[in-house]
Amino acid sequence: MSYLAVGFSGKCIRIISVRDNKEINLISEIETFQMFNFEVSKYHNNPAVITELGEKISSVIKNKGEYSGKVSVSLDSNIFFINTIPYEDSGNLQNTENAIKWDLTNYFSSSGNEFNVNYIKLHNPDLPPGIKSLLVLALSEKSLEFFKKVMSAAELEPGLIDIDHFSIDTVINEINSDFFKNNNVTVIGCKRNKIEYSRYSNGNLYDYNFFYFRDNTFEQEVSKEKQKICLGNPDKLFLYGEDYSEYLKNEISSEADSSKIEVLNPLTPAKQLNENNRQYNGLYNYGYRFVPVLSTALKSIANR
């Protein structure tokens, strides 16, 4: 049985299929006209866009009957509204939800009910007793509807919907055998216009930050931020994302021991996930692009 995942990131759709034994048996990357970001919600009722994207996905996936159940979906974090807010840790769920809604109304005119909201409690040791931080992850209902329609146009039923940046630990643990759970780790995502980084201690997220850049300001922006990226003397810094990932590794090596910096590539011949790299048509050199969608596929196997 195979487990299929479809990832939407930047202007790319990435597709991967993994067998029960974690062998990859399908991998593909499709360039599209569509930027998958926060503005994608405006296409939720655009049949031309939805149909074209669905057809692109369907053209890659020939034998839909060989896949197990619903298809997992990985979404670019740029599609979400993400914000860190303080809250009083009273243990009252209603108070937490009210704090999130209040935060959303500061940015959007309505009550926030048009968002599908999740949150992560940050384990930040620097905050005063009783005060915690929440990382709010809000997906517009219209954006969610858009991706469901795209999957339907591809004759696929979506199941697990993941945020790319916050699923990377699955691949890290697969390759590094629980390293993520037992060390201080920084995960760095390199998007086409944005660098985001999360700090973890023994598997617990305690900090998330990001900054934007343009093609002609990449080195300048990284130079200003690289000290922050490498704060806390992490045991390892893992990078993934677009082609800027390799450049970013070189840029931050002045702030961290280069032996601690790894551009994740689960497709190289040395990694256990790849048993026959010939089928990847050269994509195995760029495995860092596929880390989020592979993480989502592996979660489906774990949850079977």
C-alpha positions as CSV (number, residue, x, y, z in Angstrom):
1,M,0.0,0.0,0.0
2,S,1.2,3.5,-0.8
3,Y,0.5,6.8,1.0
4,L,0.2,9.9,-1.1
5,A,0.9,13.5,-0.1
6,V,0.5,16.7,-2.2
7,G,2.3,19.9,-1.1
8,F,1.6,23.5,-2.2
9,S,4.6,25.9,-1.7
10,G,5.5,29.1,-3.5
11,K,4.5,28.5,-7.1
12,C,5.1,24.7,-6.9
13,I,3.0,21.7,-6.3
14,R,5.1,18.8,-5.0
15,I,3.8,15.2,-5.0
16,I,5.3,12.2,-3.2
17,S,4.1,8.7,-2.5
18,V,5.6,6.4,0.1
19,R,5.1,2.7,0.6
20,D,4.5,1.0,3.9
21,N,8.3,0.2,4.1
22,K,9.0,4.0,3.6
23,E,10.4,3.5,0.1
24,I,9.5,6.4,-2.1
25,N,7.8,5.2,-5.3
26,L,6.6,8.5,-6.8
27,I,8.0,12.0,-6.7
28,S,7.2,15.0,-8.9
29,E,7.5,18.8,-8.9
30,I,5.1,21.0,-10.9
31,E,5.7,24.6,-11.6
32,T,2.4,26.6,-11.7
33,F,1.3,30.1,-12.5
34,Q,-0.3,30.4,-9.1
35,M,1.4,31.8,-6.0
36,F,0.3,29.8,-2.9
37,N,0.2,32.5,-0.2
38,F,-2.4,34.3,2.0
39,E,-4.1,35.8,-1.1
40,V,-5.0,32.4,-2.5
41,S,-8.4,32.7,-0.7
42,K,-9.7,35.0,-3.5
43,Y,-9.6,32.1,-5.9
44,H,-11.9,29.9,-3.9
45,N,-14.7,30.4,-6.4
46,N,-12.6,30.5,-9.5
47,P,-13.3,27.3,-11.5
48,A,-10.7,28.0,-14.2
49,V,-7.8,28.2,-11.6
50,I,-9.2,25.2,-9.6
51,T,-9.6,23.0,-12.7
52,E,-6.2,23.8,-14.1
53,L,-4.4,23.0,-10.9
54,G,-6.5,19.8,-10.4
55,E,-5.6,18.7,-13.9
56,K,-1.9,19.3,-13.3
57,I,-2.0,17.1,-10.2
58,S,-4.1,14.4,-11.9
59,S,-1.7,14.2,-14.8
60,V,1.1,13.0,-12.4
61,I,-1.0,10.5,-10.4
62,K,-2.0,7.8,-12.8
63,N,-3.3,4.9,-10.7
64,K,-5.3,6.5,-7.9
65,G,-6.6,3.1,-6.7
66,E,-3.2,2.0,-5.4
67,Y,-3.2,4.7,-2.7
68,S,-4.4,4.2,0.9
69,G,-7.5,6.3,1.7
70,K,-7.4,10.0,1.9
71,V,-4.5,12.1,0.5
72,S,-2.4,14.2,2.9
73,V,-1.9,17.9,2.1
74,S,1.1,20.1,3.0
75,L,0.5,23.9,2.9
76,D,3.0,26.7,2.7
77,S,3.1,28.6,6.0
78,N,2.7,31.8,3.9
79,I,-1.0,30.7,3.3
80,F,-1.6,31.1,7.1
81,F,-1.9,34.1,9.4
82,I,0.7,33.4,12.0
83,N,1.2,35.5,15.2
84,T,2.6,35.0,18.7
85,I,0.5,36.3,21.5
86,P,0.9,36.3,25.3
87,Y,-1.8,34.8,27.4
88,E,-2.5,34.0,31.1
89,D,-2.1,30.3,31.6
90,S,-5.2,29.7,33.8
91,G,-6.0,26.4,32.2
92,N,-9.3,27.7,31.0
93,L,-9.8,26.8,27.3
94,Q,-12.4,29.5,26.8
95,N,-10.0,32.2,27.9
96,T,-7.4,30.9,25.5
97,E,-9.9,31.0,22.6
98,N,-11.1,34.5,23.5
99,A,-7.5,35.7,23.5
100,I,-7.0,34.3,20.0
101,K,-10.2,35.9,18.7
102,W,-9.3,39.2,20.2
103,D,-5.9,39.0,18.4
104,L,-7.5,38.2,15.1
105,T,-9.9,41.2,15.4
106,N,-6.8,43.5,15.7
107,Y,-5.8,42.5,12.1
108,F,-9.1,41.6,10.4
109,S,-12.4,43.6,10.5
110,S,-14.6,40.6,11.4
111,S,-14.8,38.5,14.5
112,G,-12.3,36.0,13.3
113,N,-14.9,33.3,12.8
114,E,-14.0,33.0,9.1
115,F,-10.7,31.3,10.1
116,N,-9.9,27.8,10.9
117,V,-7.6,28.3,13.9
118,N,-5.0,26.1,15.6
119,Y,-2.4,27.1,18.1
120,I,0.8,25.8,19.7
121,K,1.7,26.6,23.3
122,L,5.3,27.8,23.3
123,H,7.6,26.6,26.0
124,N,9.4,29.8,26.5
125,P,11.4,29.8,29.8
126,D,12.1,33.5,29.7
127,L,8.5,34.6,30.4
128,P,7.3,35.5,33.9
129,P,5.5,32.8,35.9
130,G,1.9,32.3,34.8
131,I,2.4,34.0,31.5
132,K,2.7,31.9,28.4
133,S,2.9,32.5,24.6
134,L,0.6,31.1,22.0
135,L,1.6,30.6,18.4
136,V,-1.6,31.3,16.5
137,L,-2.0,29.5,13.1
138,A,-5.1,30.7,11.3
139,L,-6.2,29.4,7.9
140,S,-8.9,31.3,6.0
141,E,-12.0,29.2,5.5
142,K,-12.0,30.4,1.9
143,S,-8.4,29.2,1.5
144,L,-9.3,25.8,2.9
145,E,-12.2,25.6,0.5
146,F,-9.9,26.4,-2.4
147,F,-7.5,23.6,-1.7
148,K,-10.3,21.1,-1.1
149,K,-11.8,22.1,-4.5
150,V,-8.4,21.7,-6.2
151,M,-8.0,18.2,-4.7
152,S,-11.6,17.3,-5.8
153,A,-10.8,18.5,-9.3
154,A,-7.8,16.1,-9.2
155,E,-10.3,13.3,-8.1
156,L,-8.5,13.0,-4.7
157,E,-10.0,13.3,-1.2
158,P,-8.0,15.3,1.2
159,G,-7.3,14.0,4.7
160,L,-4.6,15.4,7.0
161,I,-3.8,19.0,6.2
162,D,-0.4,20.1,7.5
163,I,1.5,23.4,7.8
164,D,4.9,22.7,6.1
165,H,7.2,24.4,8.6
166,F,5.7,22.7,11.7
167,S,5.9,19.2,10.4
168,I,9.6,19.0,9.6
169,D,10.4,17.1,12.9
170,T,8.9,13.9,11.2
171,V,11.7,13.7,8.6
172,I,14.4,14.8,11.1
173,N,13.5,12.0,13.5
174,E,13.2,9.5,10.6
175,I,16.7,10.3,9.4
176,N,18.4,11.1,12.7
177,S,16.7,8.6,15.0
178,D,15.0,10.7,17.6
179,F,17.7,13.4,17.5
180,F,15.0,16.0,17.5
181,K,13.4,14.8,20.8
182,N,16.7,14.8,22.7
183,N,18.5,18.0,21.7
184,N,18.3,21.7,21.1
185,V,17.3,22.1,17.5
186,T,16.7,25.1,15.2
187,V,14.6,24.4,12.1
188,I,15.0,26.9,9.3
189,G,12.7,27.2,6.3
190,C,13.9,29.1,3.2
191,K,11.0,30.3,1.1
192,R,11.2,32.4,-2.1
193,N,10.6,35.6,-0.2
194,K,10.8,34.6,3.5
195,I,13.1,32.9,6.0
196,E,11.3,31.4,9.0
197,Y,13.0,29.7,11.9
198,S,11.8,27.8,15.0
199,R,13.7,26.8,18.1
200,Y,13.0,23.6,19.9
201,S,14.3,22.1,23.2
202,N,13.9,18.4,23.6
203,G,11.1,18.4,21.0
204,N,9.2,21.4,22.5
205,L,8.8,24.5,20.4
206,Y,9.7,27.6,22.4
207,D,10.3,30.3,19.7
208,Y,9.3,31.2,16.2
209,N,10.4,34.1,14.0
210,F,10.6,35.1,10.4
211,F,11.8,37.9,8.1
212,Y,11.1,38.7,4.4
213,F,13.6,39.5,1.7
214,R,13.7,40.2,-2.1
215,D,16.1,38.6,-4.5
216,N,18.4,41.6,-4.4
217,T,18.3,42.0,-0.6
218,F,18.9,38.3,0.4
219,E,22.5,38.7,1.7
220,Q,21.7,42.0,3.3
221,E,18.7,40.7,5.2
222,V,20.4,37.5,6.3
223,S,23.4,39.5,7.5
224,K,21.1,41.4,9.8
225,E,19.3,38.4,11.1
226,K,21.9,35.5,11.2
227,Q,22.9,36.2,14.8
228,K,19.2,35.8,15.9
229,I,18.9,32.6,13.8
230,C,21.8,31.0,15.6
231,L,20.9,32.1,19.1
232,G,20.9,29.6,21.9
233,N,23.9,27.5,20.7
234,P,21.7,24.8,19.2
235,D,23.1,21.3,18.8
236,K,21.9,21.2,15.2
237,L,20.4,23.6,12.7
238,F,18.3,21.9,10.0
239,L,17.5,23.8,6.8
240,Y,14.9,23.0,4.1
241,G,12.9,24.8,1.5
242,E,13.8,26.4,-1.9
243,D,17.1,26.8,-3.6
244,Y,18.2,29.6,-1.2
245,S,18.7,26.8,1.4
246,E,22.2,26.1,0.2
247,Y,23.1,29.8,0.2
248,L,21.7,30.3,3.6
249,K,23.8,27.6,5.0
250,N,26.9,29.4,3.8
251,E,25.7,32.7,5.2
252,I,25.0,31.5,8.7
253,S,28.2,29.4,9.0
254,S,30.0,32.5,10.3
255,E,27.7,32.4,13.4
256,A,27.5,28.6,14.0
257,D,29.8,25.6,13.7
258,S,29.4,24.5,10.1
259,S,29.4,20.8,11.3
260,K,26.1,21.6,13.1
261,I,24.4,23.0,10.0
262,E,22.6,20.5,7.8
263,V,20.6,21.1,4.7
264,L,18.0,18.2,4.9
265,N,18.0,15.9,1.9
266,P,16.1,12.7,2.6
267,L,16.4,11.7,-1.1
268,T,20.2,11.2,-1.3
269,P,21.5,7.6,-1.7
270,A,22.9,7.7,1.8
271,K,19.5,8.2,3.4
272,Q,17.4,5.2,4.3
273,L,14.3,6.6,2.6
274,N,15.8,6.2,-0.8
275,E,16.3,2.7,-2.2
276,N,16.5,3.5,-5.9
277,N,17.4,7.1,-6.8
278,R,17.4,6.5,-10.5
279,Q,13.6,7.0,-10.6
280,Y,13.8,10.6,-9.3
281,N,15.2,12.0,-12.6
282,G,17.7,14.3,-10.8
283,L,15.3,15.6,-8.2
284,Y,17.3,13.7,-5.5
285,N,19.9,16.5,-5.6
286,Y,17.1,18.9,-4.4
287,G,15.6,16.8,-1.6
288,Y,15.4,19.9,0.7
289,R,12.4,21.0,-1.4
290,F,10.5,17.9,-0.6
291,V,11.0,17.7,3.1
292,P,7.5,19.2,4.1
293,V,5.5,17.0,1.7
294,L,7.5,13.9,2.7
295,S,6.9,14.7,6.4
296,T,3.2,14.8,5.7
297,A,3.3,11.4,3.9
298,L,5.2,9.8,6.7
299,K,2.6,11.1,9.2
300,S,0.0,9.2,7.2
301,I,1.9,6.0,7.6
302,A,2.4,6.6,11.4
303,N,-1.4,7.3,11.7
304,R,-2.5,4.3,9.7
